[in-house]
Amino acid sequence: DVFCICVTYDKIHMNELLNSLKDLLANFNVDYDIVPSIGVYIVEDNSIPIDVLYKRSALAAKKCKNDYINFCSFYDEKMERDLKIEQEVTNGMNIALIEHQFVMYYQPKYDIFTNKPYGAEALVRWFHPIKGIMSPKDFIPIFEKNGFILKLDYYVWETVCKQLREWIDTGKNPFPIS
């Protein structure tokens, strides 16, 4: 179900070709909703190896996968940078869990009528040994995508429960934490 087409780039002709392809697929079998994911790489340097050209167009196709409206994506260099970052995060996630690089912060919750605290929300941050503190926006979407978020959720749950137990054992009366 993966095809590669090499054609001379002409913006008008390309749009016609893409729309024609989408229409052909839509009418192919009315029992199935076939939505293409089309990645386009415009070759500006003929010395680039074919496998690199293919990889770049495949990366562009991956960007629009399962997008019923924007079924076509053009490659840009940001895609490769994002993939590299995603791979670095993925490579480090298991070690980070084992080494307890994920740290909890407790954001207080206040009653808007009394302005008194009534609980807290646990927020996770990643203290990477080389990169320092990483923003959740840099790792949570990747974890949601690759399924690691379930392990991180369990880790957060367990860490918060241990913290609550410690506070209770030392005579404190902690608020609920979500």
Phi, psi and chi 1 to 4 in degrees:
 res  aa     phi    psi   chi1   chi2   chi3   chi4
   1 ASP       -   14.7   65.3  -12.7      -      -
   2 VAL  -118.3  127.1  176.4      -      -      -
   3 PHE  -129.1  151.0  -57.5   92.8      -      -
   4 CYS  -125.9  127.7 -174.2      -      -      -
   5 ILE  -122.0  132.5  -57.3  169.7      -      -
   6 CYS  -114.0  114.4 -167.6      -      -      -
   7 VAL  -135.3  158.4  -65.8      -      -      -
   8 THR   -67.0  132.9  -57.0      -      -      -
   9 TYR   -81.3  125.5  178.7   72.2      -      -
  10 ASP  -143.1  117.6  173.4  -63.3      -      -
  11 LYS   -54.6  -45.4 -171.9  173.6 -174.4  174.7
  12 ILE   -66.7  -47.8  -65.3  168.6      -      -
  13 HIS   -62.1  -38.4  179.7 -105.0      -      -
  14 MET   -63.1  -45.7  178.6   68.1   69.7      -
  15 ASN   -62.4  -40.9  -73.9  -25.7      -      -
  16 GLU   -63.1  -45.3  -70.4  172.1   -0.7      -
  17 LEU   -61.3  -45.3  178.6   65.5      -      -
  18 LEU   -64.3  -45.4  -64.9  174.4      -      -
  19 ASN   -67.0  -37.0  -72.3  -38.1      -      -
  20 SER   -63.8  -43.4  172.6      -      -      -
  21 LEU   -61.9  -44.8  177.3   61.3      -      -
  22 LYS   -62.9  -41.7 -173.4  172.5 -176.8 -169.9
  23 ASP   -64.2  -42.1  -69.5  -17.6      -      -
  24 LEU   -60.8  -42.4  -76.9  169.0      -      -
  25 LEU   -67.6  -38.6  -71.9  171.0      -      -
  26 ALA   -64.5  -32.2      -      -      -      -
  27 ASN   -95.6   -2.3  -65.6  -40.7      -      -
  28 PHE   -63.1  -50.0  177.0   70.2      -      -
  29 ASN  -150.1  111.5 -174.1  -24.3      -      -
  30 VAL   -68.9  -13.0  -67.5      -      -      -
  31 ASP   -78.3  -15.3  -66.9  -26.4      -      -
  32 TYR  -124.7  142.9  -61.5  101.6      -      -
  33 ASP   -99.6   92.9 -171.2   16.2      -      -
  34 ILE   -91.7  116.7  -59.1  171.8      -      -
  35 VAL  -117.6  118.9  179.6      -      -      -
  36 PRO   -75.5  157.1   29.2  -34.4      -      -
  37 SER  -121.1  108.4  -61.7      -      -      -
  38 ILE  -112.4  122.6  -59.9  172.0      -      -
  39 GLY  -108.0  132.1      -      -      -      -
  40 VAL  -118.9  129.5  177.5      -      -      -
  41 TYR  -121.4  122.6  177.1   72.9      -      -
  42 ILE   -90.0  118.0  -60.8  172.3      -      -
  43 VAL   -79.1  117.9  179.1      -      -      -
  44 GLU  -110.8  -14.2  -65.7  173.1  -10.2      -
  45 ASP  -131.6  108.5  178.7   -1.5      -      -
  46 ASN   -70.3   -6.7  -72.6  -23.8      -      -
  47 SER   -87.6   -5.8   67.3      -      -      -
  48 ILE   -71.6  130.1  -63.2  174.0      -      -
  49 PRO   -60.4  149.3  -18.4   27.9      -      -
  50 ILE   -60.0  -35.3 -168.1   73.0      -      -
  51 ASP   -67.0  -31.3   60.9  -43.8      -      -
  52 VAL   -71.1  -41.7  173.2      -      -      -
  53 LEU   -60.0  -45.2  -59.1  177.2      -      -
  54 TYR   -62.9  -44.9  176.5   77.3      -      -
  55 LYS   -59.3  -41.5 -177.0 -179.3   90.2  170.9
  56 ARG   -68.4  -40.4  -69.8  177.3  178.4  173.2
  57 SER   -69.4  -35.4   61.0      -      -      -
  58 ALA   -66.0  -36.6      -      -      -      -
  59 LEU   -63.4  -41.5 -144.2   84.6      -      -
  60 ALA   -65.0  -39.5      -      -      -      -
  61 ALA   -65.3  -37.2      -      -      -      -
  62 LYS   -62.5  -33.9 -175.3  178.4  176.2 -173.4
  63 LYS   -62.8  -33.8 -177.8  177.5  179.5 -173.4
  64 CYS  -105.0   10.5   61.4      -      -      -
  65 LYS   -59.0  136.0 -172.4  132.2 -178.1   99.4
  66 ASN    64.9   18.5  -61.5  -38.7      -      -
  67 ASP  -103.3  107.6 -171.5  -25.5      -      -
  68 TYR   -73.3  -20.3  -70.2   87.1      -      -
  69 ILE   -95.0  -51.9  -64.3  169.1      -      -
  70 ASN  -100.3   80.6  -59.0  -48.4      -      -
  71 PHE   -85.9    0.6   63.7   94.4      -      -
  72 CYS  -131.5  138.1  178.7      -      -      -
  73 SER  -137.8  140.3  177.6      -      -      -
  74 PHE   -96.9  137.8  -75.9   76.2      -      -
  75 TYR   -64.6  140.0  170.9   85.0      -      -
  76 ASP  -139.8  160.8   65.6   48.7      -      -
  77 GLU   -62.8  -25.1  -70.4  179.9    7.7      -
  78 LYS   -60.6  -33.0 -176.2 -179.3  179.6  -56.6
  79 MET   -59.6  -42.3  -68.6  175.6 -177.3      -
  80 GLU   -69.8  -39.8 -146.4  151.2  -21.9      -
  81 ARG   -62.5  -44.1  -74.5 -168.9  -54.2  -88.8
  82 ASP   -62.4  -40.3  -69.8  -12.1      -      -
  83 LEU   -63.6  -40.5 -177.6   64.5      -      -
  84 LYS   -63.9  -44.1 -176.9 -179.8  177.8 -156.7
  85 ILE   -63.2  -44.2  -70.3  167.0      -      -
  86 GLU   -59.3  -41.1 -178.0  176.7  -26.4      -
  87 GLN   -67.3  -39.4 -166.1   58.6   53.9      -
  88 GLU   -63.1  -43.1  -73.0  173.3   -1.5      -
  89 VAL   -64.2  -45.8  167.2      -      -      -
  90 THR   -61.8  -41.3  -58.8      -      -      -
  91 ASN   -64.7  -29.8  -71.0  -14.1      -      -
  92 GLY   -96.6   -7.3      -      -      -      -
  93 MET   -67.5  -42.1   64.0 -168.9 -172.3      -
  94 ASN   -68.3  -41.5  -75.3  -50.5      -      -
  95 ILE   -63.0  -42.0  -57.2 -102.6      -      -
  96 ALA   -59.5  -38.8      -      -      -      -
  97 LEU   -67.7  -46.2 -161.0   63.5      -      -
  98 ILE   -62.8  -40.8  -68.0  165.5      -      -
  99 GLU   -89.0    7.3  -65.2 -179.8   -5.9      -
 100 HIS    56.1   43.6  -58.1  -76.9      -      -
 101 GLN   -77.4  -14.5  -66.2  173.6   14.9      -
 102 PHE   -85.5  127.5  -63.7  108.0      -      -
 103 VAL  -123.6  142.4  178.5      -      -      -
 104 MET   -91.9  140.5  -65.7  -42.3  115.1      -
 105 TYR  -121.2  144.1  -78.4   82.8      -      -
 106 TYR  -113.0  112.8  -61.3  102.4      -      -
 107 GLN   -92.2  119.2  179.0  173.3  -57.8      -
 108 PRO   -66.9  149.2   11.4  -13.3      -      -
 109 LYS  -112.0  133.4  -66.7  164.8  131.4 -177.3
 110 TYR  -117.1  143.8  -74.5   88.2      -      -
 111 ASP   -73.6  124.1 -176.5  -53.0      -      -
 112 ILE   -70.4  -18.8   60.9  170.7      -      -
 113 PHE   -87.5  -37.9  -60.9  108.1      -      -
 114 THR  -102.3  -13.7   65.6      -      -      -
 115 ASN    59.2   28.5 -157.6   28.1      -      -
 116 LYS  -111.1  147.0  -67.4 -174.2  178.0 -176.8
 117 PRO   -67.5  145.8   20.5  -26.3      -      -
 118 TYR  -133.5    1.0   71.5   92.2      -      -
 119 GLY   171.8 -169.1      -      -      -      -
 120 ALA  -150.9  163.1      -      -      -      -
 121 GLU  -117.3  131.2  179.0  179.9    5.4      -
 122 ALA   -81.9  126.8      -      -      -      -
 123 LEU  -118.2  133.4  -55.3  174.2      -      -
 124 VAL  -100.1  139.3   66.4      -      -      -
 125 ARG  -129.5  150.9  -61.5  -65.3 -179.6  -96.3
 126 TRP  -106.9  115.6 -175.0   -7.7      -      -
 127 PHE   -92.9   92.4  -87.5   91.4      -      -
 128 HIS   -77.8  134.9 -167.2  -81.6      -      -
 129 PRO   -62.5  -23.8   17.1  -24.6      -      -
 130 ILE  -107.8  -44.8  -63.7  168.5      -      -
 131 LYS   -83.6  -13.2  -63.5  178.5 -178.4 -178.1
 132 GLY    81.1 -154.4      -      -      -      -
 133 ILE   -71.7  130.1 -169.2  163.4      -      -
 134 MET  -107.2  136.3  -68.8  176.3   59.7      -
 135 SER   -69.8  143.4  171.3      -      -      -
 136 PRO   -57.7  -28.7  -17.9   25.1      -      -
 137 LYS   -65.4  -17.9   73.0  176.2 -179.6   57.0
 138 ASP   -89.8  -12.0  -64.9  -27.7      -      -
 139 PHE  -133.0  -31.0   62.0   89.5      -      -
 140 ILE   -59.4  -48.5  -64.0  -67.6      -      -
 141 PRO   -59.0  -35.2  -23.1   33.2      -      -
 142 ILE   -68.4  -42.0  -64.6  169.1      -      -
 143 PHE   -65.9  -37.1  -68.8  174.4      -      -
 144 GLU   -64.8  -37.4  -71.8  172.8  -21.1      -
 145 LYS   -71.1  -40.3 -174.6  173.3  153.8 -174.7
 146 ASN   -97.5    1.4   67.4   21.1      -      -
 147 GLY    88.7   -6.9      -      -      -      -
 148 PHE   -66.5  -17.6 -171.4   77.4      -      -
 149 ILE   -57.2  -30.7 -164.0   70.8      -      -
 150 LEU   -65.1  -41.4  -62.4  171.9      -      -
 151 LYS   -66.7  -40.6  -72.8 -176.9  179.3 -178.3
 152 LEU   -66.6  -40.3 -176.8   61.3      -      -
 153 ASP   -58.6  -44.4  -75.6  -14.6      -      -
 154 TYR   -63.2  -43.1 -178.8   82.5      -      -
 155 TYR   -60.5  -45.1  175.8   85.8      -      -
 156 VAL   -62.4  -47.8  168.4      -      -      -
 157 TRP   -55.8  -49.8  173.5  -99.2      -      -
 158 GLU   -64.1  -43.4 -175.1  176.8   49.3      -
 159 THR   -63.6  -43.5  -57.3      -      -      -
 160 VAL   -65.6  -42.4  169.2      -      -      -
 161 CYS   -61.8  -41.5  -72.7      -      -      -
 162 LYS   -63.2  -40.5  -74.3  177.6 -179.5  177.5
 163 GLN   -64.9  -43.5 -179.9   66.8   68.5      -
 164 LEU   -60.9  -44.0  -74.2  168.4      -      -
 165 ARG   -60.1  -43.1  179.2   81.2  -97.5  159.9
 166 GLU   -61.8  -44.7 -178.0 -178.2  -44.2      -
 167 TRP   -62.6  -43.0  -74.0  -24.4      -      -
 168 ILE   -64.1  -42.9  -69.2  167.2      -      -
 169 ASP   -65.4  -22.5  -70.2  -13.3      -      -
 170 THR   -98.4   15.2   57.8      -      -      -
 171 GLY    87.4    6.3      -      -      -      -
 172 LYS   -85.6  157.9  -64.8 -179.5  175.6   98.2
 173 ASN  -118.2   82.0 -172.6   20.6      -      -
 174 PRO   -72.2  152.0   25.5  -31.1      -      -
 175 PHE   -73.9  162.4  -71.0  114.5      -      -
 176 PRO   -63.6  148.1  -17.0   26.4      -      -
 177 ILE  -122.6  130.8  -63.4  176.4      -      -
 178 SER  -106.0      -   59.8      -      -      -
